Amino acid sequence: MSGDLDTKAKLDLYRLVINRYKDLINQNESRSISEIRQKVSPYDDFIRKKKDALLVDIVPYIRDKYFFGAAQKAIAYVREISVCEFAFNFWMNFEEMDRLKLSTSLDKAIMLAALLRAMESGDVRVTVTKKGKSYVKFMWKDETYLFVPESGSLLAGDDVKKLFDIDPVAYSFNDLVYENYADE
């Protein structure tokens, strides 16, 4: 027998290891609300560099004039990241997400929210529904927009309201605020 394992055998072995240690992984990957909120920071080095790269052709950047176009560039960038959900807690940093082009929907939402905060959006929020779905909600010119990490789609206006009528918001946050709607 060769010393090389085939791909299926390796995947089966990795699955066994993860299943055996998933409680330990959950414990070590647990984050407080404060720690999660801080990931939305516009001051993160990766976020600042990515914002500069996305806005290289918009100089000087004036939020009131260029925000929506800049937001579309940020959305196009995060659309390149595939969503992979885990059966346990697992957080990835922005560099890992960028390199692997893979993340959970919550991490992807956090990355987009951080980019939009860096583009001077004060009202952007990562929004999590009662069913556990993650979104990015922001306003532009009195219109509400909602980015759906799983599909990469951008909803607006009544479509946002309809979605939240079906699956109400449990909580929302950015680096500055946390709002809990679970008791409403």
Phi, psi and omega in degrees: 000137181287154177284348180272129176271145175283167184301317181297317180297319178296316179297319178297319179294314178300319179298317178299312180299313182296315179298322180292324186250015184296328177295320177294319177298312179304316181296314183284337181264001180296137180230145175281163177303319179299317179295319179293316179301321182294340177293341180277005184300132175284355184263359176300135183302315180298315181298316180297317179294319180294318177301313179300319179294320180291330185255018184302329181264007178241080181230126357283148178278122177240112187307311185296340181260321192244000188303311186296320176296321177294318178299320179296324176294318179296319179296317178300320179296310183288338175298334180288349181266121179283152179262133176222116179267149182247159177272014180207167177290133175202119181254142175242145174276169185298322179297318178296317179298317181295316182292315183275342186055045185207142175191173170283164179295325178294314178299320179296319177296318179298318179298313179297317179299319178296318177297317179292325174297319179294336177269018172075027172275113178276343185256000181295140179221141164279126184241128180241130183270173180296334176275002177086013178278140181254141179218169171239121183247133176209165181246148172209122179050053177064017177244136177269132177240149180222120176268133180256104184302323184296319183257341184082007182277158178239115179264157179218155171054237184298330178297325177293313180300315180299317180300315181285340173290324180282318182228090186298156178290131175269314177201160176217156184198161161217195182290343184259331186222156172223126180236126181252123181248010187300329183272356183277000000 
